[in-house]
Amino acid sequence: MSGDRVIEEWWASYSRWGPYALLSLGALIALASGDAVMTRGEMYPTAVLTAAAFALQLAWSRISPGLPLRGLASGTYYWVRFALSFALTWLNPFFAVYAVVGYFDADRLLPRRAVRVGLLATAVTMAGSQSGGLPPPSGLQWIAFGALYLLNASLVILFGKLGAKELENANAKAATITELERTNARLEQALEENAGLHAQLLVQAREAGVNDERRRLAAEIHDTIAQGLAGIITQLQAATDSADPAVARDHVERAAALARHSLGEARRSVQDLGPEALEHDTLPEALKNIVATWSASTGVRAEFTVTGTVEALHDEVEATVLRIAQETLANAGRHADATRVGVTLSYMDDEVSLDVRDDGRGFDPHALPRRETARGFGLGGMRARAERIAGTVDIESEPGHGTAISARVPLVRHG
């Protein structure tokens, strides 16, 4: 149970039973001290007023649950009870133990503008009791009454301000907590929406990748296998139409050469359907093997480095990074005329980067002709691959100063 709940329940119990308990205690003390502080003539009105106070409490207990606080009824109840407690304390100072309820109920029962009046009025009753009773019988007791009233009034005002400040701070804290809860709820909703959007983007990226790969393969087949088959048909037709055996044999040999070339192109296209290197190795291991194989085949010194904490990535992300690395090395082998190549794979908080640098001849990136990126080759193809998964490819190069290619893609963990 929270502290605020405990306080609320305590106040509810006090509001219901506290006035009865204090009135009963005051009556018992007054009865015990009656002969010492009251005359026999004062005992009868004291008994009547005590009964009236009990009747008031009983009536208020019955009607108060359905009434609003700080309304006309609660204010009337407060002032009638004050009048009874003041009169009882006038007759017997020990009834101040009942009059003290005015301190606790003023803020709860009276309108805001009347709270201080109620507190200061209760302070009169309390000071009169503390100074020996009302009215003070001597000048010295009047002085004591005045001093005690100033003390009670000052404490009332001081504690009232402290209570108001504490209430203000509590309200501000509650408002801050409420706003934080709303902000957290909005943040959780945004994170859920972002996760859903991210998953949707991955699905769309995969679908786009499939479609692009289909277009690329269609272009590959058209430009290589289909053209090769057309050439084979032409050569075979020419061999059939030729009457010279030597010429016919020459056409057949050309057809066989075209068939072998087309078979090689077909095998290469099939291998490009998926990164075979990732079937059994992690991305860093696959890249290390690719770099080593490329270095051995080209005779160019190549180094591979991994930084950050290696994590298993989404298949699409790993495939994209691997294809970009293959194309970058292929371009370096064909065009760079480099003596040294460095490949770095970096795992960061929210992205993965692949950096490939060479010390080759370099080029002017702005002078490159536009190429069809759907075929999946060249710098445009690398950019297209990266963009399919919300990544980027940056190129830094100039003639005679080598080339640096940096691909950055989101770090999407394997799910």
C-alpha positions as CSV (number, residue, x, y, z in Angstrom):
1,M,0.0,0.0,0.0
2,S,1.4,3.4,-1.0
3,G,2.1,6.2,1.6
4,D,-0.6,8.5,0.0
5,R,-3.2,5.7,0.3
6,V,-2.4,5.2,4.0
7,I,-2.7,9.0,4.7
8,E,-6.0,9.1,2.8
9,E,-7.4,6.2,4.8
10,W,-6.1,7.8,8.1
11,W,-7.8,11.1,7.3
12,A,-11.1,9.3,6.4
13,S,-11.0,7.5,9.8
14,Y,-10.2,10.7,11.6
15,S,-13.0,12.6,9.9
16,R,-15.5,9.9,10.9
17,W,-14.4,9.1,14.5
18,G,-12.0,11.9,15.5
19,P,-14.5,14.5,16.7
20,Y,-16.4,11.9,18.7
21,A,-13.2,10.7,20.4
22,L,-12.0,14.3,21.2
23,L,-15.4,15.4,22.4
24,S,-15.7,12.3,24.7
25,L,-12.2,12.9,26.0
26,G,-13.0,16.6,26.7
27,A,-16.2,15.6,28.5
28,L,-14.5,13.1,30.7
29,I,-11.7,15.6,31.7
30,A,-14.3,18.3,32.3
31,L,-16.4,15.9,34.4
32,A,-13.3,15.0,36.5
33,S,-12.3,18.6,36.9
34,G,-15.7,20.1,37.1
35,D,-15.7,20.9,40.9
36,A,-12.3,22.6,40.5
37,V,-13.0,24.9,37.5
38,M,-16.8,25.2,37.2
39,T,-19.6,26.3,39.4
40,R,-22.7,24.1,39.8
41,G,-24.6,26.6,37.7
42,E,-22.1,26.1,34.8
43,M,-22.4,22.3,34.9
44,Y,-26.0,22.3,33.5
45,P,-25.2,24.4,30.3
46,T,-22.0,22.4,29.9
47,A,-24.0,19.1,29.8
48,V,-26.6,20.6,27.4
49,L,-23.8,22.0,25.1
50,T,-22.0,18.6,25.2
51,A,-25.2,16.8,24.2
52,A,-25.7,19.3,21.5
53,A,-22.2,18.7,20.2
54,F,-22.8,15.0,20.1
55,A,-26.1,15.5,18.3
56,L,-24.3,17.8,15.8
57,Q,-21.7,15.1,15.1
58,L,-24.4,12.4,14.7
59,A,-26.3,14.6,12.2
60,W,-23.2,15.4,10.3
61,S,-22.1,11.8,10.1
62,R,-25.5,10.9,8.5
63,I,-25.7,13.7,5.9
64,S,-22.0,14.5,5.1
65,P,-21.3,11.5,2.7
66,G,-23.7,12.9,0.1
67,L,-22.5,16.5,0.4
68,P,-19.7,18.3,-1.4
69,L,-16.8,19.6,0.7
70,R,-16.2,23.3,1.1
71,G,-19.9,23.9,0.4
72,L,-22.5,25.8,2.4
73,A,-23.5,22.8,4.5
74,S,-19.9,21.9,5.5
75,G,-19.1,25.6,6.3
76,T,-22.3,25.8,8.5
77,Y,-21.2,22.6,10.3
78,Y,-17.7,24.0,10.9
79,W,-18.9,27.3,12.4
80,V,-21.7,25.7,14.5
81,R,-19.2,23.2,15.9
82,F,-16.7,26.1,16.5
83,A,-19.4,28.0,18.5
84,L,-20.1,24.9,20.6
85,S,-16.5,24.2,21.3
86,F,-15.8,27.9,22.1
87,A,-18.7,27.9,24.5
88,L,-17.6,24.7,26.2
89,T,-14.0,25.9,26.5
90,W,-15.4,29.1,28.0
91,L,-17.2,27.0,30.6
92,N,-14.3,24.5,31.1
93,P,-10.8,25.1,29.5
94,F,-10.2,21.4,29.2
95,F,-12.8,21.3,26.3
96,A,-9.9,22.7,24.2
97,V,-9.1,19.1,23.4
98,Y,-12.4,19.1,21.4
99,A,-11.9,22.6,20.0
100,V,-8.6,21.6,18.4
101,V,-10.5,19.8,15.6
102,G,-10.9,23.2,14.1
103,Y,-7.3,23.2,13.1
104,F,-7.6,20.0,11.2
105,D,-10.9,20.5,9.4
106,A,-10.7,24.2,8.3
107,D,-8.9,23.4,5.0
108,R,-11.3,20.5,4.3
109,L,-14.6,22.1,5.2
110,L,-14.3,25.8,4.6
111,P,-14.0,27.7,1.3
112,R,-10.4,28.8,0.5
113,R,-11.0,32.4,1.4
114,A,-12.4,31.4,4.8
115,V,-9.7,28.9,5.9
116,R,-7.4,31.4,7.6
117,V,-10.4,33.0,9.4
118,G,-11.4,29.6,10.8
119,L,-7.8,28.8,11.9
120,L,-7.4,32.2,13.6
121,A,-10.8,31.8,15.3
122,T,-9.8,28.4,16.6
123,A,-6.5,30.0,17.8
124,V,-8.6,32.3,20.1
125,T,-10.2,29.2,21.8
126,M,-6.8,27.5,22.2
127,A,-5.1,30.6,23.6
128,G,-7.9,31.1,26.0
129,S,-7.6,27.6,27.3
130,Q,-3.8,27.8,27.5
131,S,-4.0,31.1,29.5
132,G,-6.3,29.6,32.1
133,G,-9.7,30.0,30.7
134,L,-12.0,32.7,29.1
135,P,-12.5,35.4,29.9
136,P,-9.0,36.1,31.5
137,P,-9.7,37.1,35.1
138,S,-6.7,39.4,35.5
139,G,-4.4,41.8,33.6
140,L,-1.5,39.3,33.7
141,Q,-3.7,36.6,32.2
142,W,-4.9,39.0,29.5
143,I,-1.2,39.5,28.6
144,A,-0.6,35.8,28.6
145,F,-3.7,35.3,26.5
146,G,-2.4,37.9,24.0
147,A,1.0,36.3,23.8
148,L,-0.4,32.8,23.5
149,Y,-2.8,34.0,20.8
150,L,0.1,35.6,18.8
151,L,2.0,32.3,19.2
152,N,-0.9,30.2,18.0
153,A,-1.8,32.5,15.2
154,S,1.8,32.7,14.0
155,L,2.1,28.9,14.1
156,V,-1.2,28.5,12.2
157,I,0.0,30.9,9.5
158,L,3.5,29.3,9.3
159,F,2.2,25.7,9.1
160,G,-0.5,26.8,6.7
161,K,2.1,28.2,4.3
162,L,4.3,25.1,4.7
163,G,1.3,22.9,4.1
164,A,0.3,24.9,1.0
165,K,3.9,24.7,-0.3
166,E,4.0,21.0,0.3
167,L,0.7,20.6,-1.4
168,E,2.0,22.6,-4.4
169,N,5.1,20.5,-4.6
170,A,3.1,17.3,-4.3
171,N,0.8,18.5,-7.1
172,A,3.8,19.5,-9.3
173,K,5.4,16.1,-8.6
174,A,2.2,14.3,-9.4
175,A,1.8,16.3,-12.6
176,T,5.4,15.5,-13.6
177,I,4.9,11.8,-12.9
178,T,1.7,11.8,-15.0
179,E,3.4,13.6,-17.8
180,L,6.3,11.1,-17.6
181,E,3.9,8.2,-17.8
182,R,2.2,9.7,-20.8
183,T,5.6,10.3,-22.4
184,N,6.7,6.8,-21.7
185,A,3.4,5.4,-23.1
186,R,3.8,7.5,-26.3
187,L,7.5,6.3,-26.5
188,E,6.5,2.7,-26.1
189,Q,3.8,3.1,-28.8
190,A,6.3,4.8,-31.1
191,L,8.8,2.0,-30.5
192,E,6.2,-0.6,-31.3
193,E,5.2,1.3,-34.4
194,N,8.8,1.7,-35.4
195,A,9.4,-2.0,-34.9
196,G,6.4,-2.8,-37.1
197,L,7.5,-0.3,-39.7
198,H,11.1,-1.7,-39.6
199,A,9.8,-5.3,-40.2
200,Q,7.6,-4.0,-43.0
201,L,10.5,-2.2,-44.6
202,L,12.6,-5.4,-44.4
203,V,9.9,-7.3,-46.1
204,Q,9.5,-4.7,-48.8
205,A,13.3,-4.6,-49.2
206,R,13.4,-8.3,-49.6
207,E,10.6,-8.2,-52.1
208,A,12.3,-5.4,-54.0
209,G,15.5,-7.3,-53.9
210,V,13.8,-10.4,-55.4
211,N,12.3,-8.3,-58.1
212,D,15.6,-6.5,-58.9
213,E,17.4,-9.8,-58.9
214,R,14.8,-11.2,-61.4
215,R,15.3,-8.2,-63.6
216,R,19.1,-8.5,-63.3
217,L,18.9,-12.2,-64.2
218,A,16.6,-11.4,-67.2
219,A,19.2,-8.9,-68.4
220,E,22.0,-11.4,-67.8
221,I,20.2,-14.1,-69.8
222,H,19.3,-11.7,-72.6
223,D,22.8,-10.2,-72.9
224,T,24.8,-13.5,-72.5
225,I,22.9,-16.8,-72.7
226,A,20.2,-15.7,-75.2
227,Q,22.7,-14.0,-77.4
228,G,25.0,-17.0,-77.2
229,L,22.2,-19.4,-78.2
230,A,21.4,-17.1,-81.1
231,G,25.0,-17.2,-82.2
232,I,25.1,-21.0,-81.9
233,I,22.0,-21.3,-84.1
234,T,23.5,-19.0,-86.6
235,Q,26.8,-20.9,-86.8
236,L,25.0,-24.3,-87.0
237,Q,22.7,-23.0,-89.7
238,A,25.8,-21.7,-91.6
239,A,27.5,-25.1,-91.2
240,T,24.4,-26.8,-92.6
241,D,24.2,-24.5,-95.6
242,S,27.9,-24.8,-96.4
243,A,29.0,-27.3,-99.0
244,D,32.6,-27.0,-98.0
245,P,33.5,-29.4,-95.2
246,A,36.3,-27.2,-93.9
247,V,34.0,-24.2,-93.7
248,A,31.3,-26.2,-92.1
249,R,33.7,-27.6,-89.5
250,D,34.9,-24.0,-88.7
251,H,31.3,-23.0,-88.1
252,V,30.7,-26.0,-85.8
253,E,33.8,-25.2,-83.8
254,R,32.6,-21.6,-83.4
255,A,29.2,-23.0,-82.2
256,A,31.0,-25.2,-79.7
257,A,33.0,-22.3,-78.4
258,L,29.9,-20.2,-78.1
259,A,28.2,-23.1,-76.2
260,R,31.0,-23.4,-73.7
261,H,31.0,-19.6,-73.2
262,S,27.2,-19.6,-72.7
263,L,27.5,-22.6,-70.2
264,G,30.0,-20.6,-68.2
265,E,27.7,-17.6,-68.2
266,A,24.8,-19.7,-67.1
267,R,26.8,-21.1,-64.2
268,R,27.9,-17.7,-63.2
269,S,24.3,-16.4,-63.2
270,V,23.1,-19.4,-61.1
271,Q,25.9,-18.7,-58.6
272,D,24.8,-15.1,-58.3
273,L,21.3,-16.2,-57.0
274,G,22.6,-16.4,-53.5
275,P,25.9,-15.9,-51.6
276,E,27.3,-19.5,-51.4
277,A,30.1,-18.1,-49.2
278,L,27.6,-17.4,-46.4
279,E,26.1,-20.9,-46.3
280,H,28.7,-22.3,-43.9
281,D,30.7,-19.2,-42.8
282,T,30.0,-16.1,-40.9
283,L,30.1,-12.8,-42.7
284,P,33.7,-11.9,-41.4
285,E,34.9,-15.4,-42.3
286,A,33.4,-15.3,-45.8
287,L,34.9,-11.8,-46.4
288,K,38.3,-13.0,-45.2
289,N,38.2,-15.9,-47.6
290,I,37.0,-13.7,-50.5
291,V,39.8,-11.2,-49.9
292,A,42.4,-13.9,-49.6
293,T,41.2,-15.6,-52.8
294,W,41.1,-12.3,-54.7
295,S,44.6,-11.5,-53.5
296,A,45.9,-14.8,-54.7
297,S,44.3,-14.5,-58.1
298,T,45.4,-10.9,-58.7
299,G,48.7,-10.9,-57.0
300,V,47.8,-7.7,-55.2
301,R,48.5,-7.5,-51.5
302,A,45.2,-7.4,-49.6
303,E,44.4,-7.1,-45.9
304,F,41.1,-7.7,-44.1
305,T,40.3,-6.2,-40.7
306,V,37.2,-6.5,-38.4
307,T,36.4,-3.9,-35.7
308,G,33.6,-3.8,-33.1
309,T,31.6,-6.7,-31.7
310,V,30.7,-9.3,-34.3
311,E,27.0,-10.1,-34.4
312,A,24.8,-12.3,-36.6
313,L,23.0,-10.0,-39.0
314,H,19.8,-10.4,-41.0
315,D,20.4,-12.6,-44.1
316,E,19.6,-9.7,-46.5
317,V,22.1,-7.4,-44.8
318,E,24.9,-10.0,-44.9
319,A,24.2,-10.8,-48.5
320,T,24.3,-7.1,-49.4
321,V,27.6,-6.5,-47.7
322,L,29.1,-9.5,-49.3
323,R,28.0,-8.7,-52.8
324,I,29.2,-5.1,-52.4
325,A,32.6,-6.4,-51.3
326,Q,32.8,-8.8,-54.2
327,E,31.9,-6.1,-56.7
328,T,34.4,-3.6,-55.1
329,L,37.3,-6.1,-55.3
330,A,36.3,-7.0,-58.9
331,N,36.4,-3.4,-59.9
332,A,39.7,-2.9,-58.1
333,G,41.2,-5.9,-60.0
334,R,39.9,-4.8,-63.4
335,H,40.6,-1.0,-63.2
336,A,42.6,0.1,-60.2
337,D,46.1,-1.3,-61.1
338,A,46.7,-1.2,-57.3
339,T,49.6,-2.7,-55.3
340,R,47.7,-2.8,-52.0
341,V,44.1,-3.1,-50.9
342,G,42.6,-2.8,-47.4
343,V,39.2,-4.1,-46.5
344,T,37.6,-3.2,-43.1
345,L,34.3,-4.5,-41.7
346,S,33.1,-2.4,-38.7
347,Y,30.2,-3.3,-36.4
348,M,28.8,-0.2,-34.7
349,D,25.8,0.6,-32.4
350,D,23.2,0.8,-35.2
351,E,25.0,0.2,-38.4
352,V,27.6,-1.9,-40.2
353,S,30.2,-0.4,-42.5
354,L,32.4,-1.9,-45.2
355,D,35.4,0.2,-46.2
356,V,37.6,-0.8,-49.2
357,R,40.7,1.3,-50.0
358,D,43.3,0.9,-52.7
359,D,46.4,2.8,-53.8
360,G,45.6,2.4,-57.5
361,R,45.3,4.9,-60.3
362,G,42.0,6.4,-59.0
363,F,39.4,8.2,-61.1
364,D,37.0,11.1,-61.2
365,P,33.7,9.9,-59.7
366,H,31.8,12.7,-61.4
367,A,33.0,11.7,-64.8
368,L,31.6,8.2,-64.8
369,P,29.0,7.5,-67.4
370,R,25.5,6.5,-66.3
371,R,25.0,2.7,-66.3
372,E,21.9,0.5,-65.9
373,T,22.0,-0.3,-62.2
374,A,19.4,-3.1,-62.5
375,R,22.1,-5.4,-63.8
376,G,23.8,-5.4,-60.4
377,F,27.3,-4.4,-61.7
378,G,29.5,-1.3,-61.2
379,L,29.3,1.5,-58.7
380,G,25.6,2.2,-59.5
381,G,24.8,-1.4,-58.8
382,M,26.5,-1.2,-55.4
383,R,24.5,1.9,-54.5
384,A,21.2,0.1,-55.6
385,R,22.0,-2.9,-53.5
386,A,22.7,-0.7,-50.4
387,E,19.6,1.5,-50.9
388,R,17.3,-1.6,-51.0
389,I,18.0,-2.0,-47.3
390,A,18.2,1.7,-46.4
391,G,22.0,1.9,-46.7
392,T,24.4,4.1,-48.6
393,V,27.6,3.9,-50.6
394,D,30.1,6.7,-50.7
395,I,33.0,7.0,-53.1
396,E,36.2,9.0,-52.6
397,S,38.7,9.0,-55.4
398,E,40.8,11.2,-57.7
399,P,43.2,10.4,-60.5
400,G,46.5,9.1,-59.2
401,H,45.5,9.0,-55.5
402,G,43.7,5.7,-55.1
403,T,40.0,5.0,-54.3
404,A,38.0,4.6,-51.1
405,I,34.6,3.0,-51.1
406,S,32.5,3.0,-47.9
407,A,29.2,1.2,-47.7
408,R,27.0,1.7,-44.6
409,V,23.9,-0.4,-43.9
410,P,21.6,-0.7,-40.8
411,L,22.7,-3.2,-38.2
412,V,19.6,-5.5,-38.3
413,R,20.2,-8.5,-36.1
414,H,19.3,-12.0,-37.3
415,G,15.8,-12.6,-36.1
